[in-house]
């Protein structure tokens, strides 16, 4: 059984801008994550150093990576929604 979409969908003019934003955010996160891996490989004892509230660097950095990913996802969603609203309403940025 084939179903049609409920609403009409048109061309999304914001795709190139959203793609660039996604690639930039991915590369930024990759650099931050690579820093975590680099410290873990080259200076494993540093990961055991207490940094905040008695927590070691590995735990703080790891939770920081998780929070950064969530925050970046929210930012990406917010910015993409703005791009779509602006660029698909007829006004190119």
GIBELFEN-V158022 format. One record per backbone hydrogen bond with DSSP energy under -1.0 kcal/mol. CO is the residue of the C=O (numbers start at 1). NH is the residue of the N-H. If there is no record, write none. Layout:
co=[CO CO]
nh=[NH NH]
//
This chain:
co=[12 14 15 16 17 18 19 20 21 22 23 24 25 26 27 28 29 30 31 32 33 34 35 36 37 38 39 43 45 46 47 49 52 55 56 57 58 59 60 61 62 63 64 65 66 67 68 69 70 71 72 73 74 75 76 77 78 79 80 81 82 83 84 86]
nh=[15 18 19 20 21 22 23 24 25 26 27 28 29 30 31 32 33 34 35 36 37 38 39 40 41 42 43 46 48 49 58 57 55 51 60 61 62 63 64 65 66 67 68 69 70 71 72 73 74 75 76 77 78 79 80 81 82 83 84 85 86 87 88 91]
//
